[in-house]
Amino acid sequence: MILNIIEYLRTRLGLLIRISWGVLILLLIFDALLLDKTKAHTWAEKLPGFWALFGFLSCVVIIFLSKWYGKLGITKHEEYYD
């Protein structure tokens, strides 16, 4: 069943991207207009979408560090064990 869902989403990738952008915009509007930011601990937390941006950038850093660490010798070529 999960393979059918993945295949369905692959064939409609453009629609999935538009839906994702729409959800992101709605969350940013919700964050900017409706959330109470008077108890924020730092100035950055008062910015709309700060935690979304922080989470995204953290994921990007983790991905690049993982790739860099893997190329240092953790991963081996496919022919290494032959």
C-alpha positions, -999 to 999 in steps of 0.1 A, spaced: 0 0 0 28 24 9 44 18 -25 12 28 -42 11 61 -23 48 68 -31 42 61 -68 11 83 -68 30 111 -53 59 107 -78 36 109 -107 21 141 -93 53 158 -80 42 193 -92 10 191 -72 29 179 -41 53 208 -44 25 233 -47 7 218 -17 39 220 3 44 256 -5 8 264 4 12 247 38 44 266 44 28 299 36 -2 292 58 21 282 87 41 314 83 9 335 83 -3 317 114 31 322 130 32 359 121 -4 369 130 -18 345 156 10 334 179 18 353 210 55 362 210 56 382 242 73 354 261 100 348 236 134 343 252 155 359 224 151 385 197 153 358 170 123 339 184 102 370 177 108 367 139 81 350 119 91 315 109 123 315 129 119 279 141 110 266 107 141 283 92 162 271 121 150 235 116 156 236 78 191 250 81 199 225 108 188 196 85 209 210 57 240 212 79 235 177 92 232 164 56 264 181 44 283 171 75 272 135 71 283 135 34 316 150 43 322 126 72 312 96 49 338 107 23 366 107 49 367 70 48 336 57 65 321 45 32 340 22 9 338 17 -29 317 -11 -41 348 -30 -53 366 -27 -19 357 -62 -7 363 -80 -40 
